[in-house]
């Protein structure tokens, strides 16, 4: 019997219930926005990380290519005397 009385809202409680639901929705909206911002930050960091890896590979390739090119130019020319 006491459970029945607790589950039925009183006529004056409709406005209070409405305010509580609105408050809960506002809290959920803030939580969703925080999660969205965190996801956006992680996505930005991932793209930045890939860019740094790609740029590092290009710089490494450039140095290796220059080194090989210098060695090729500094190689003594061998002539055969026949």
C-alpha positions in Angstrom: 0.0 0.0 0.0 2.8 2.4 0.8 4.4 1.7 -2.7 1.2 2.7 -4.4 1.2 6.1 -2.7 4.8 6.8 -3.6 4.5 6.0 -7.3 1.5 8.3 -8.0 2.6 11.9 -8.4 0.7 14.6 -6.5 -1.1 17.2 -8.6 1.3 19.9 -7.6 4.4 17.8 -8.4 3.9 18.0 -12.2 5.8 21.2 -12.4 8.5 19.9 -10.2 8.8 16.7 -12.2 9.0 18.8 -15.4 11.8 20.9 -13.9 13.7 17.8 -12.8 13.4 16.2 -16.2 14.6 19.5 -17.8 17.6 19.6 -15.4 18.4 16.0 -16.3 18.3 16.7 -20.0 20.6 19.8 -19.6 23.1 17.6 -17.7 23.0 15.0 -20.4 23.5 17.6 -23.1 26.5 19.0 -21.3 27.9 15.4 -21.0 27.3 14.8 -24.7 29.1 18.0 -25.6 32.1 17.1 -23.4 32.3 13.7 -25.1 32.0 15.3 -28.5 34.8 17.7 -27.7 37.0 14.9 -26.4 36.4 12.9 -29.5 37.2 15.9 -31.7 40.5 16.5 -29.7 41.5 12.8 -30.1 40.8 13.0 -33.9 42.9 16.1 -34.2 45.8 14.5 -32.3 45.6 11.4 -34.5 45.7 13.5 -37.7 48.6 15.6 -36.3 50.5 12.3 -35.4 50.0 10.9 -38.9 51.2 14.2 -40.4 54.4 14.2 -38.2 55.1 10.6 -39.2 54.6 11.4 -42.9 56.8 14.5 -42.7 59.5 12.6 -40.8 59.5 10.0 -43.5 59.9 12.6 -46.2 62.7 14.3 -44.3 64.5 10.9 -43.8 64.0 10.0 -47.5 65.5 13.4 -48.5 68.6 12.9 -46.4 69.1 9.4 -47.5 68.7 10.4 -51.2 71.2 13.3 -50.8 73.7 11.0 -49.1 73.5 8.4 -51.8 73.7 11.1 -54.5 76.8 12.6 -52.9 78.5 9.2 -52.6 77.7 8.5 -56.3 79.3 11.9 -57.3 82.4 11.4 -55.1 83.1 7.9 -56.4 86.4 7.8 -58.1 86.2 7.2 -61.8 88.0 4.0 -62.8 89.4 3.9 -66.3 90.7 0.8 -67.8 94.1 1.1 -69.5 94.2 -1.5 -72.2 
